Amino acid sequence: MDLQGKVAVVTGSGRGLGLAYAQALAAAGAAVVVNDVDKDAVDAAVASITSRGGTATGVAAAVGDSEAARRLVDAAVEEFGRLDVLVTNAGILRDRVLWKMTDEDFDDVVRVHLRGTFTCARAAAIRMREQGTGGRLVLISSPAGQRGNFGQTNYAAAKAGIVAMARTWAMELGRAGITVNAVVPVAATEMTRTIPAFAPLIEESERTGEPLPDWLRKDEGLGTVEDVAGLITFLASDDSDGVTGQAIGIGGDRLALWAHPKEKAVAFADGGWSGDAIAAAWPDGVGAEPETYGIPAPQAPEA
């Protein structure tokens, strides 16, 4: 993948998935603006890129407000002359069940994930439209946003909103040649370690030094952070021209296209539906095959 001449901003790229994205973009030839709330993490990430011959600069800032977004775009333009790619990866977790989640738990997560994606994408879109040469917005979502996840009211809602914004912005920015896609990654990170279904498997792999089992990499799509980076470089490249408005999953050995929400079953009643009519028709009609919810627990193949 050739990204020579392109300039990318990656939020939350001091460690984990974001760092893997930034390193992969730089390895493909892009100049990268690294961002994290932790300055030491920013400096280390920049050093990890430049020591390998890549080009990078860093901005320590907590995404969420417009000023942080402006600083990131300004850094790209002042250091490298333009902005071609934005990857909105920054995120935090404040996991609690509904009845224990505080206002602050909810607001903090929504501010970083959802509002941070909005403010950064808005600033990037303004710059890209001014340049007049198109661009790429790559928004990082999560399986929790697609299916829900226990204890993650705030996170799941924000990640679902990010996919909705990708679909909306794909329409709004299409004429400017700016593509917008949501990535739904699955990888062994500090965040996925909090998911009960995955935590024991990740911990065992780290304890033994053995790779995650083949069935997990394929059936569940769970692998390393580096396994996700190829999709980011593809979506940042000219090869992805025309790919927009999509939610694309990746992890381990698995690449997938998530379906957009759509009506699964439909029934009609002349004059409309009363509560009693719905109750009578539901079990064998529209409600005969209800949708699942939540992230399924990994199922190891039988020996």
QUIBELUR-V489955 format. One record per pair of residues at least 24 apart in sequence whose C-alpha atoms are under 10 Angstrom apart, sorted by the first residue. I is the first residue (numbers start at 1). J is the second residue. D is the distance in whole Angstrom. If there is no record, write none. Layout:
BEGIN
i->I j->J d->D
i->I j->J d->D
END
This chain:
BEGIN
i->1 j->25 d->9
i->1 j->27 d->9
i->1 j->28 d->6
i->1 j->29 d->9
i->1 j->230 d->9
i->1 j->233 d->7
i->1 j->234 d->7
i->1 j->236 d->9
i->1 j->237 d->7
i->1 j->238 d->9
i->1 j->239 d->9
i->2 j->27 d->9
i->2 j->28 d->5
i->2 j->29 d->6
i->2 j->30 d->8
i->2 j->233 d->9
i->2 j->234 d->9
i->2 j->236 d->10
i->2 j->237 d->7
i->2 j->238 d->9
i->2 j->239 d->9
i->3 j->27 d->9
i->3 j->28 d->5
i->3 j->29 d->5
i->3 j->30 d->5
i->3 j->31 d->9
i->3 j->233 d->8
i->3 j->234 d->9
i->3 j->236 d->8
i->3 j->237 d->6
i->3 j->238 d->8
i->4 j->28 d->7
i->4 j->29 d->4
i->4 j->30 d->5
i->4 j->31 d->8
i->4 j->237 d->10
i->5 j->29 d->7
i->5 j->30 d->6
i->5 j->31 d->7
i->5 j->80 d->9
i->5 j->82 d->10
i->5 j->84 d->9
i->6 j->30 d->5
i->6 j->31 d->6
i->6 j->32 d->9
i->6 j->80 d->9
i->6 j->81 d->10
i->6 j->82 d->8
i->6 j->83 d->7
i->6 j->84 d->6
i->6 j->85 d->7
i->6 j->135 d->10
i->6 j->236 d->9
i->6 j->237 d->9
i->7 j->31 d->5
i->7 j->32 d->6
i->7 j->33 d->8
i->7 j->55 d->10
i->7 j->56 d->9
i->7 j->76 d->7
i->7 j->77 d->9
i->7 j->79 d->10
i->7 j->80 d->7
i->7 j->81 d->8
i->7 j->82 d->6
i->7 j->83 d->5
i->7 j->84 d->5
i->7 j->85 d->6
i->7 j->86 d->9
i->7 j->135 d->10
i->7 j->236 d->10
i->8 j->32 d->5
i->8 j->33 d->6
i->8 j->34 d->9
i->8 j->56 d->9
i->8 j->72 d->10
i->8 j->73 d->9
i->8 j->76 d->7
i->8 j->80 d->10
i->8 j->82 d->9
i->8 j->83 d->6
i->8 j->84 d->6
i->8 j->85 d->4
i->8 j->86 d->6
i->8 j->87 d->8
i->8 j->135 d->10
i->8 j->136 d->9
i->8 j->137 d->10
i->8 j->236 d->8
i->9 j->33 d->5
i->9 j->34 d->6
i->9 j->35 d->8
i->9 j->56 d->10
i->9 j->57 d->10
i->9 j->58 d->9
i->9 j->59 d->10
i->9 j->72 d->7
i->9 j->73 d->8
i->9 j->75 d->9
i->9 j->76 d->7
i->9 j->83 d->8
i->9 j->84 d->8
i->9 j->85 d->6
i->9 j->86 d->5
i->9 j->87 d->6
i->9 j->88 d->8
i->9 j->89 d->10
i->9 j->120 d->10
i->9 j->124 d->9
i->9 j->137 d->10
i->10 j->34 d->6
i->10 j->35 d->6
i->10 j->36 d->9
i->10 j->58 d->10
i->10 j->72 d->9
i->10 j->85 d->8
i->10 j->86 d->6
i->10 j->87 d->5
i->10 j->88 d->6
i->10 j->89 d->7
i->10 j->90 d->8
i->10 j->138 d->9
i->11 j->35 d->5
i->11 j->36 d->6
i->11 j->37 d->9
i->11 j->59 d->9
i->11 j->60 d->10
i->11 j->61 d->9
i->11 j->62 d->9
i->11 j->63 d->8
i->11 j->69 d->9
i->11 j->72 d->9
i->11 j->86 d->8
i->11 j->87 d->6
i->11 j->88 d->5
i->11 j->89 d->5
i->11 j->90 d->5
i->11 j->91 d->9
i->11 j->116 d->9
i->11 j->117 d->9
i->11 j->120 d->9
i->12 j->36 d->5
i->12 j->37 d->7
i->12 j->38 d->9
i->12 j->41 d->10
i->12 j->42 d->9
i->12 j->60 d->10
i->12 j->61 d->9
i->12 j->62 d->9
i->12 j->63 d->8
i->12 j->87 d->9
i->12 j->88 d->8
i->12 j->89 d->5
i->12 j->90 d->4
i->12 j->91 d->7
i->12 j->92 d->9
i->12 j->112 d->10
i->13 j->37 d->9
i->13 j->41 d->8
i->13 j->42 d->7
i->13 j->45 d->7
i->13 j->46 d->10
i->13 j->58 d->10
i->13 j->87 d->9
i->13 j->88 d->9
i->13 j->89 d->7
i->13 j->90 d->7
i->14 j->38 d->7
i->14 j->39 d->9
i->14 j->40 d->8
i->14 j->41 d->5
i->14 j->42 d->5
i->14 j->43 d->8
i->14 j->44 d->7
i->14 j->45 d->6
i->14 j->46 d->8
i->14 j->58 d->9
i->14 j->60 d->9
i->14 j->90 d->9
i->15 j->41 d->7
i->15 j->42 d->9
i->15 j->44 d->9
i->15 j->45 d->7
i->15 j->189 d->10
i->15 j->190 d->10
i->16 j->187 d->9
i->16 j->188 d->9
i->16 j->189 d->6
i->16 j->190 d->8
i->16 j->191 d->9
i->16 j->224 d->10
i->16 j->225 d->7
i->16 j->226 d->9
i->17 j->89 d->8
i->17 j->90 d->10
i->17 j->185 d->9
i->17 j->186 d->10
i->17 j->187 d->8
i->17 j->188 d->9
i->17 j->189 d->7
i->17 j->190 d->10
i->17 j->224 d->9
i->17 j->225 d->5
i->17 j->226 d->8
i->17 j->227 d->10
i->17 j->228 d->8
i->17 j->229 d->8
i->18 j->45 d->10
i->18 j->87 d->9
i->18 j->88 d->9
i->18 j->89 d->6
i->18 j->90 d->8
i->18 j->91 d->10
i->18 j->140 d->10
i->18 j->225 d->9
i->18 j->229 d->9
i->19 j->44 d->10
i->19 j->45 d->7
i->19 j->46 d->9
i->19 j->48 d->9
i->19 j->49 d->9
i->19 j->89 d->10
i->19 j->225 d->9
i->19 j->226 d->9
i->19 j->229 d->10
i->20 j->45 d->10
i->20 j->224 d->10
i->20 j->225 d->6
i->20 j->226 d->6
i->20 j->227 d->9
i->20 j->228 d->8
i->20 j->229 d->6
i->20 j->230 d->10
i->20 j->232 d->10
i->21 j->87 d->8
i->21 j->89 d->9
i->21 j->225 d->8
i->21 j->226 d->8
i->21 j->228 d->8
i->21 j->229 d->5
i->21 j->230 d->8
i->21 j->231 d->9
i->21 j->232 d->7
i->21 j->233 d->8
i->22 j->46 d->9
i->22 j->48 d->10
i->22 j->49 d->8
i->22 j->56 d->9
i->22 j->87 d->9
i->22 j->229 d->9
i->22 j->232 d->9
i->22 j->233 d->9
i->23 j->48 d->8
i->23 j->49 d->6
i->23 j->50 d->10
i->23 j->52 d->9
i->23 j->54 d->8
i->23 j->55 d->10
i->23 j->56 d->9
i->23 j->226 d->9
i->23 j->229 d->9
i->24 j->49 d->9
i->24 j->54 d->10
i->24 j->226 d->8
i->24 j->228 d->10
i->24 j->229 d->6
i->24 j->230 d->8
i->24 j->232 d->8
i->24 j->233 d->7
i->25 j->49 d->10
i->25 j->54 d->9
i->25 j->55 d->10
i->25 j->85 d->10
i->25 j->229 d->8
i->25 j->230 d->9
i->25 j->232 d->8
i->25 j->233 d->6
i->25 j->234 d->10
i->25 j->236 d->8
i->25 j->237 d->10
i->26 j->50 d->9
i->26 j->52 d->9
i->26 j->53 d->9
i->26 j->54 d->5
i->26 j->55 d->6
i->26 j->56 d->8
i->26 j->233 d->9
i->27 j->52 d->8
i->27 j->53 d->8
i->27 j->54 d->6
i->27 j->55 d->9
i->27 j->233 d->10
i->28 j->54 d->9
i->28 j->233 d->7
i->28 j->237 d->10
i->29 j->53 d->10
i->29 j->54 d->7
i->29 j->55 d->8
i->30 j->54 d->8
i->30 j->55 d->7
i->30 j->56 d->9
i->30 j->84 d->9
i->30 j->85 d->9
i->30 j->233 d->10
i->30 j->236 d->9
i->30 j->237 d->10
i->31 j->55 d->5
i->31 j->56 d->6
i->31 j->57 d->8
i->31 j->76 d->8
i->31 j->79 d->9
i->31 j->80 d->7
i->31 j->83 d->10
i->31 j->84 d->10
i->32 j->56 d->5
i->32 j->57 d->7
i->32 j->58 d->8
i->32 j->75 d->10
i->32 j->76 d->8
i->32 j->79 d->10
i->32 j->80 d->9
i->32 j->83 d->10
i->32 j->85 d->9
i->32 j->86 d->10
i->33 j->57 d->5
i->33 j->58 d->5
i->33 j->59 d->7
i->33 j->72 d->7
i->33 j->73 d->9
i->33 j->75 d->7
i->33 j->76 d->6
i->33 j->79 d->9
i->33 j->80 d->9
i->33 j->83 d->10
i->33 j->86 d->10
i->34 j->58 d->5
i->34 j->59 d->6
i->34 j->60 d->8
i->34 j->72 d->9
i->34 j->75 d->10
i->34 j->76 d->10
i->35 j->59 d->5
i->35 j->60 d->6
i->35 j->61 d->7
i->35 j->62 d->8
i->35 j->63 d->9
i->35 j->68 d->10
i->35 j->72 d->8
i->35 j->89 d->10
i->35 j->90 d->8
i->36 j->60 d->5
i->36 j->61 d->6
i->36 j->62 d->7
i->36 j->63 d->8
i->36 j->89 d->10
i->36 j->90 d->8
i->36 j->91 d->10
i->37 j->61 d->5
i->37 j->62 d->5
i->37 j->63 d->8
i->37 j->90 d->9
i->38 j->62 d->9
i->55 j->80 d->10
i->56 j->80 d->9
i->62 j->90 d->8
i->62 j->91 d->10
i->62 j->111 d->10
i->62 j->112 d->8
i->62 j->116 d->9
i->63 j->88 d->9
i->63 j->90 d->7
i->63 j->91 d->9
i->63 j->111 d->8
i->63 j->112 d->6
i->63 j->113 d->8
i->63 j->115 d->8
i->63 j->116 d->5
i->63 j->117 d->8
i->63 j->118 d->10
i->63 j->119 d->8
i->63 j->120 d->8
i->64 j->90 d->9
i->64 j->108 d->9
i->64 j->109 d->10
i->64 j->110 d->9
i->64 j->111 d->5
i->64 j->112 d->5
i->64 j->113 d->8
i->64 j->114 d->8
i->64 j->115 d->5
i->64 j->116 d->4
i->64 j->117 d->8
i->64 j->118 d->8
i->64 j->119 d->7
i->64 j->120 d->8
i->65 j->111 d->8
i->65 j->112 d->9
i->65 j->115 d->8
i->65 j->116 d->7
i->65 j->117 d->10
i->65 j->118 d->9
i->65 j->119 d->6
i->65 j->120 d->9
i->66 j->115 d->9
i->66 j->116 d->8
i->66 j->118 d->9
i->66 j->119 d->6
i->66 j->120 d->7
i->66 j->122 d->9
i->66 j->123 d->8
i->67 j->119 d->9
i->67 j->120 d->9
i->67 j->123 d->10
i->68 j->116 d->9
i->68 j->119 d->8
i->68 j->120 d->8
i->68 j->123 d->10
i->69 j->116 d->8
i->69 j->117 d->9
i->69 j->118 d->9
i->69 j->119 d->6
i->69 j->120 d->5
i->69 j->121 d->8
i->69 j->122 d->8
i->69 j->123 d->6
i->69 j->124 d->8
i->70 j->119 d->9
i->70 j->120 d->8
i->70 j->122 d->10
i->70 j->123 d->6
i->70 j->124 d->8
i->71 j->120 d->10
i->71 j->123 d->9
i->72 j->120 d->8
i->72 j->123 d->9
i->72 j->124 d->9
i->73 j->120 d->8
i->73 j->121 d->10
i->73 j->123 d->7
i->73 j->124 d->6
i->73 j->125 d->10
i->73 j->126 d->10
i->73 j->127 d->8
i->74 j->123 d->9
i->74 j->124 d->10
i->74 j->127 d->9
i->77 j->127 d->9
i->82 j->127 d->8
i->82 j->128 d->8
i->82 j->131 d->8
i->83 j->124 d->7
i->83 j->125 d->9
i->83 j->127 d->7
i->83 j->128 d->7
i->83 j->131 d->8
i->83 j->133 d->10
i->83 j->134 d->10
i->83 j->135 d->8
i->83 j->136 d->9
i->84 j->124 d->8
i->84 j->125 d->10
i->84 j->127 d->9
i->84 j->128 d->7
i->84 j->131 d->9
i->84 j->133 d->8
i->84 j->134 d->7
i->84 j->135 d->5
i->84 j->136 d->6
i->84 j->137 d->9
i->84 j->178 d->9
i->84 j->236 d->8
i->84 j->237 d->10
i->85 j->124 d->8
i->85 j->125 d->10
i->85 j->128 d->9
i->85 j->134 d->9
i->85 j->135 d->6
i->85 j->136 d->5
i->85 j->137 d->6
i->85 j->138 d->8
i->85 j->178 d->9
i->85 j->179 d->10
i->85 j->232 d->10
i->85 j->233 d->10
i->85 j->235 d->9
i->85 j->236 d->6
i->85 j->237 d->9
i->86 j->117 d->10
i->86 j->120 d->8
i->86 j->121 d->7
i->86 j->123 d->10
i->86 j->124 d->7
i->86 j->125 d->9
i->86 j->135 d->8
i->86 j->136 d->6
i->86 j->137 d->5
i->86 j->138 d->6
i->86 j->139 d->8
i->86 j->180 d->10
i->86 j->236 d->8
i->87 j->117 d->9
i->87 j->120 d->9
i->87 j->121 d->9
i->87 j->136 d->8
i->87 j->137 d->6
i->87 j->138 d->5
i->87 j->139 d->6
i->87 j->140 d->7
i->87 j->181 d->10
i->87 j->182 d->10
i->87 j->183 d->10
i->87 j->232 d->8
i->87 j->235 d->10
i->87 j->236 d->9
i->88 j->113 d->8
i->88 j->114 d->10
i->88 j->116 d->8
i->88 j->117 d->6
i->88 j->118 d->9
i->88 j->120 d->7
i->88 j->121 d->8
i->88 j->137 d->8
i->88 j->138 d->6
i->88 j->139 d->5
i->88 j->140 d->6
i->88 j->141 d->9
i->88 j->162 d->10
i->88 j->182 d->10
i->88 j->183 d->10
i->89 j->113 d->8
i->89 j->116 d->9
i->89 j->117 d->8
i->89 j->138 d->9
i->89 j->139 d->7
i->89 j->140 d->5
i->89 j->141 d->8
i->89 j->183 d->10
i->90 j->114 d->10
i->90 j->116 d->8
i->90 j->117 d->8
i->90 j->139 d->10
i->90 j->140 d->9
i->91 j->116 d->9
i->91 j->117 d->10
i->91 j->140 d->9
i->91 j->155 d->9
i->91 j->159 d->10
i->91 j->191 d->9
i->92 j->155 d->8
i->92 j->191 d->8
i->93 j->152 d->8
i->93 j->154 d->9
i->93 j->155 d->7
i->93 j->190 d->10
i->93 j->191 d->7
i->93 j->194 d->9
i->94 j->151 d->9
i->94 j->152 d->8
i->94 j->153 d->9
i->94 j->154 d->8
i->94 j->155 d->8
i->95 j->150 d->9
i->95 j->151 d->5
i->95 j->152 d->5
i->95 j->153 d->8
i->95 j->154 d->8
i->95 j->155 d->8
i->95 j->194 d->9
i->96 j->150 d->8
i->96 j->151 d->5
i->96 j->152 d->6
i->96 j->153 d->8
i->96 j->154 d->9
i->97 j->150 d->7
i->97 j->151 d->4
i->97 j->152 d->7
i->97 j->153 d->7
i->97 j->154 d->10
i->98 j->150 d->9
i->98 j->151 d->7
i->98 j->152 d->8
i->98 j->153 d->7
i->98 j->154 d->9
i->99 j->151 d->10
i->100 j->151 d->9
i->101 j->151 d->9
i->101 j->152 d->9
i->101 j->153 d->8
i->101 j->154 d->9
i->103 j->154 d->10
i->105 j->153 d->10
i->105 j->154 d->8
i->105 j->155 d->10
i->106 j->152 d->9
i->106 j->153 d->8
i->106 j->154 d->5
i->106 j->155 d->8
i->106 j->157 d->10
i->106 j->158 d->10
i->107 j->154 d->8
i->108 j->154 d->9
i->108 j->155 d->10
i->109 j->152 d->10
i->109 j->153 d->10
i->109 j->154 d->6
i->109 j->155 d->6
i->109 j->156 d->10
i->109 j->157 d->10
i->109 j->158 d->8
i->110 j->154 d->6
i->110 j->155 d->7
i->110 j->156 d->10
i->110 j->157 d->8
i->110 j->158 d->6
i->110 j->159 d->9
i->110 j->161 d->10
i->111 j->154 d->10
i->111 j->158 d->9
i->112 j->155 d->10
i->112 j->158 d->9
i->113 j->139 d->10
i->113 j->140 d->9
i->113 j->141 d->9
i->113 j->154 d->10
i->113 j->155 d->8
i->113 j->157 d->10
i->113 j->158 d->6
i->113 j->159 d->7
i->113 j->161 d->9
i->113 j->162 d->8
i->114 j->141 d->10
i->114 j->154 d->10
i->114 j->155 d->9
i->114 j->157 d->9
i->114 j->158 d->5
i->114 j->159 d->7
i->114 j->160 d->9
i->114 j->161 d->7
i->114 j->162 d->6
i->114 j->165 d->9
i->115 j->158 d->9
i->115 j->161 d->10
i->115 j->162 d->9
i->117 j->158 d->10
i->117 j->161 d->10
i->117 j->162 d->7
i->117 j->165 d->9
i->118 j->162 d->8
i->118 j->165 d->8
i->121 j->165 d->10
i->121 j->166 d->10
i->121 j->169 d->9
i->121 j->180 d->10
i->122 j->169 d->10
i->125 j->169 d->10
i->125 j->173 d->8
i->125 j->176 d->9
i->125 j->178 d->8
i->128 j->173 d->10
i->128 j->176 d->8
i->128 j->177 d->9
i->128 j->178 d->8
i->129 j->173 d->9
i->129 j->175 d->10
i->129 j->176 d->6
i->129 j->177 d->9
i->129 j->178 d->8
i->130 j->176 d->10
i->131 j->176 d->10
i->132 j->176 d->7
i->132 j->177 d->8
i->132 j->178 d->10
i->133 j->176 d->8
i->133 j->177 d->7
i->133 j->178 d->8
i->134 j->173 d->9
i->134 j->174 d->9
i->134 j->175 d->9
i->134 j->176 d->6
i->134 j->177 d->4
i->134 j->178 d->5
i->134 j->179 d->8
i->134 j->241 d->10
i->135 j->173 d->9
i->135 j->174 d->10
i->135 j->176 d->8
i->135 j->177 d->6
i->135 j->178 d->4
i->135 j->179 d->6
i->135 j->180 d->9
i->135 j->236 d->8
i->135 j->237 d->9
i->135 j->238 d->9
i->135 j->241 d->10
i->136 j->177 d->9
i->136 j->178 d->5
i->136 j->179 d->5
i->136 j->180 d->6
i->136 j->181 d->8
i->136 j->235 d->7
i->136 j->236 d->6
i->136 j->237 d->8
i->136 j->238 d->9
i->136 j->240 d->9
i->136 j->241 d->9
i->136 j->244 d->9
i->137 j->166 d->8
i->137 j->169 d->9
i->137 j->170 d->9
i->137 j->173 d->10
i->137 j->178 d->7
i->137 j->179 d->6
i->137 j->180 d->5
i->137 j->181 d->7
i->137 j->182 d->9
i->137 j->235 d->8
i->137 j->236 d->8
i->137 j->244 d->9
i->138 j->166 d->8
i->138 j->179 d->8
i->138 j->180 d->6
i->138 j->181 d->5
i->138 j->182 d->6
i->138 j->183 d->7
i->138 j->231 d->10
i->138 j->232 d->7
i->138 j->233 d->10
i->138 j->235 d->7
i->138 j->236 d->8
i->138 j->244 d->10
i->139 j->163 d->8
i->139 j->165 d->9
i->139 j->166 d->7
i->139 j->180 d->7
i->139 j->181 d->6
i->139 j->182 d->5
i->139 j->183 d->6
i->139 j->184 d->9
i->139 j->232 d->10
i->139 j->247 d->9
i->140 j->166 d->10
i->140 j->181 d->9
i->140 j->182 d->6
i->140 j->183 d->5
i->140 j->184 d->6
i->140 j->185 d->8
i->140 j->232 d->10
i->140 j->247 d->9
i->140 j->248 d->10
i->141 j->166 d->10
i->141 j->181 d->10
i->141 j->182 d->6
i->141 j->183 d->6
i->141 j->184 d->5
i->141 j->185 d->7
i->141 j->247 d->8
i->141 j->248 d->9
i->141 j->249 d->9
i->142 j->182 d->9
i->142 j->183 d->8
i->142 j->184 d->5
i->142 j->185 d->6
i->142 j->186 d->8
i->142 j->247 d->10
i->142 j->249 d->9
i->143 j->183 d->10
i->143 j->184 d->6
i->143 j->185 d->7
i->143 j->186 d->8
i->143 j->249 d->8
i->143 j->258 d->10
i->143 j->294 d->9
i->143 j->295 d->7
i->144 j->184 d->9
i->144 j->195 d->10
i->144 j->293 d->10
i->144 j->294 d->7
i->144 j->295 d->7
i->145 j->184 d->9
i->145 j->294 d->10
i->145 j->295 d->10
i->146 j->184 d->9
i->146 j->247 d->10
i->146 j->258 d->9
i->146 j->259 d->10
i->146 j->260 d->10
i->146 j->261 d->9
i->146 j->293 d->9
i->146 j->294 d->9
i->146 j->295 d->9
i->147 j->291 d->10
i->147 j->292 d->8
i->147 j->293 d->5
i->147 j->294 d->5
i->147 j->295 d->6
i->147 j->296 d->9
i->148 j->292 d->10
i->148 j->293 d->6
i->148 j->294 d->5
i->148 j->295 d->7
i->149 j->195 d->8
i->149 j->293 d->8
i->149 j->294 d->5
i->149 j->295 d->6
i->149 j->296 d->9
i->150 j->195 d->9
i->150 j->196 d->9
i->150 j->294 d->7
i->150 j->295 d->9
i->151 j->194 d->10
i->151 j->195 d->9
i->152 j->195 d->10
i->159 j->184 d->9
i->162 j->247 d->10
i->163 j->245 d->9
i->163 j->246 d->8
i->163 j->247 d->7
i->163 j->248 d->10
i->163 j->260 d->9
i->164 j->245 d->9
i->164 j->246 d->10
i->164 j->247 d->9
i->164 j->260 d->10
i->165 j->245 d->9
i->166 j->244 d->8
i->166 j->245 d->6
i->166 j->246 d->7
i->166 j->247 d->8
i->167 j->244 d->8
i->167 j->245 d->4
i->167 j->246 d->7
i->167 j->247 d->9
i->167 j->260 d->9
i->168 j->245 d->8
i->169 j->244 d->9
i->169 j->245 d->8
i->170 j->243 d->10
i->170 j->244 d->6
i->170 j->245 d->5
i->170 j->246 d->9
i->171 j->244 d->9
i->171 j->245 d->8
i->173 j->244 d->10
i->174 j->242 d->9
i->174 j->244 d->8
i->174 j->245 d->10
i->177 j->241 d->9
i->177 j->242 d->9
i->178 j->241 d->9
i->178 j->242 d->9
i->178 j->244 d->9
i->179 j->235 d->9
i->179 j->236 d->9
i->179 j->240 d->9
i->179 j->241 d->7
i->179 j->242 d->7
i->179 j->243 d->7
i->179 j->244 d->5
i->179 j->245 d->7
i->179 j->246 d->10
i->180 j->235 d->9
i->180 j->242 d->10
i->180 j->243 d->8
i->180 j->244 d->5
i->180 j->245 d->6
i->180 j->246 d->8
i->180 j->247 d->10
i->181 j->235 d->8
i->181 j->243 d->8
i->181 j->244 d->5
i->181 j->245 d->5
i->181 j->246 d->5
i->181 j->247 d->6
i->181 j->248 d->8
i->182 j->235 d->10
i->182 j->244 d->9
i->182 j->245 d->8
i->182 j->246 d->6
i->182 j->247 d->5
i->182 j->248 d->6
i->182 j->249 d->9
i->182 j->258 d->10
i->183 j->228 d->9
i->183 j->231 d->8
i->183 j->232 d->8
i->183 j->235 d->9
i->183 j->246 d->8
i->183 j->247 d->6
i->183 j->248 d->5
i->183 j->249 d->6
i->183 j->250 d->8
i->183 j->257 d->10
i->183 j->258 d->10
i->184 j->228 d->9
i->184 j->247 d->7
i->184 j->248 d->6
i->184 j->249 d->4
i->184 j->250 d->6
i->184 j->251 d->9
i->184 j->255 d->10
i->184 j->256 d->9
i->184 j->257 d->9
i->184 j->258 d->9
i->185 j->221 d->9
i->185 j->222 d->9
i->185 j->223 d->10
i->185 j->225 d->9
i->185 j->227 d->9
i->185 j->228 d->6
i->185 j->229 d->9
i->185 j->231 d->9
i->185 j->248 d->8
i->185 j->249 d->6
i->185 j->250 d->5
i->185 j->251 d->6
i->185 j->252 d->9
i->185 j->255 d->10
i->186 j->217 d->10
i->186 j->220 d->9
i->186 j->221 d->7
i->186 j->222 d->5
i->186 j->223 d->7
i->186 j->224 d->8
i->186 j->225 d->8
i->186 j->227 d->9
i->186 j->228 d->8
i->186 j->249 d->8
i->186 j->250 d->6
i->186 j->251 d->5
i->186 j->252 d->8
i->186 j->254 d->9
i->187 j->217 d->9
i->187 j->221 d->8
i->187 j->222 d->5
i->187 j->223 d->5
i->187 j->224 d->5
i->187 j->225 d->5
i->187 j->226 d->9
i->187 j->227 d->8
i->187 j->228 d->7
i->187 j->250 d->9
i->187 j->251 d->6
i->187 j->252 d->7
i->188 j->212 d->9
i->188 j->222 d->7
i->188 j->223 d->6
i->188 j->224 d->6
i->188 j->225 d->7
i->188 j->226 d->10
i->188 j->251 d->9
i->188 j->252 d->9
i->189 j->223 d->10
i->189 j->224 d->8
i->189 j->225 d->7
i->192 j->222 d->10
i->195 j->295 d->9
i->195 j->297 d->9
i->196 j->295 d->10
i->196 j->297 d->8
i->196 j->298 d->10
i->197 j->295 d->8
i->197 j->296 d->8
i->197 j->297 d->5
i->197 j->298 d->6
i->197 j->299 d->9
i->198 j->222 d->9
i->198 j->297 d->8
i->198 j->298 d->7
i->201 j->298 d->9
i->212 j->252 d->9
i->213 j->252 d->10
i->213 j->300 d->9
i->214 j->252 d->9
i->214 j->253 d->9
i->215 j->252 d->10
i->215 j->253 d->10
i->215 j->298 d->10
i->215 j->299 d->9
i->215 j->300 d->7
i->215 j->301 d->7
i->216 j->251 d->10
i->216 j->252 d->8
i->216 j->253 d->9
i->216 j->254 d->10
i->216 j->298 d->8
i->216 j->299 d->8
i->216 j->300 d->8
i->216 j->301 d->9
i->217 j->251 d->7
i->217 j->252 d->4
i->217 j->253 d->5
i->217 j->254 d->7
i->218 j->251 d->8
i->218 j->252 d->6
i->218 j->253 d->5
i->218 j->254 d->6
i->218 j->255 d->9
i->219 j->252 d->9
i->219 j->253 d->9
i->219 j->254 d->8
i->219 j->298 d->8
i->219 j->299 d->9
i->219 j->300 d->9
i->219 j->301 d->9
i->220 j->251 d->8
i->220 j->252 d->8
i->220 j->253 d->9
i->220 j->254 d->8
i->220 j->296 d->9
i->220 j->297 d->9
i->220 j->298 d->7
i->220 j->299 d->8
i->220 j->300 d->10
i->221 j->249 d->9
i->221 j->250 d->7
i->221 j->251 d->4
i->221 j->252 d->5
i->221 j->253 d->6
i->221 j->254 d->5
i->221 j->255 d->8
i->221 j->256 d->9
i->222 j->250 d->8
i->222 j->251 d->5
i->222 j->252 d->5
i->222 j->253 d->8
i->222 j->254 d->8
i->222 j->298 d->10
i->223 j->250 d->9
i->223 j->251 d->6
i->223 j->252 d->4
i->223 j->253 d->7
i->223 j->254 d->9
i->224 j->251 d->8
i->224 j->252 d->7
i->224 j->253 d->10
i->225 j->251 d->8
i->225 j->252 d->9
i->226 j->251 d->9
i->226 j->252 d->9
i->227 j->251 d->6
i->227 j->252 d->6
i->227 j->253 d->8
i->227 j->254 d->9
i->228 j->252 d->7
i->228 j->253 d->9
i->228 j->254 d->10
i->228 j->255 d->9
i->231 j->255 d->9
i->264 j->289 d->9
i->264 j->290 d->9
i->264 j->291 d->9
i->265 j->289 d->9
i->265 j->290 d->10
END
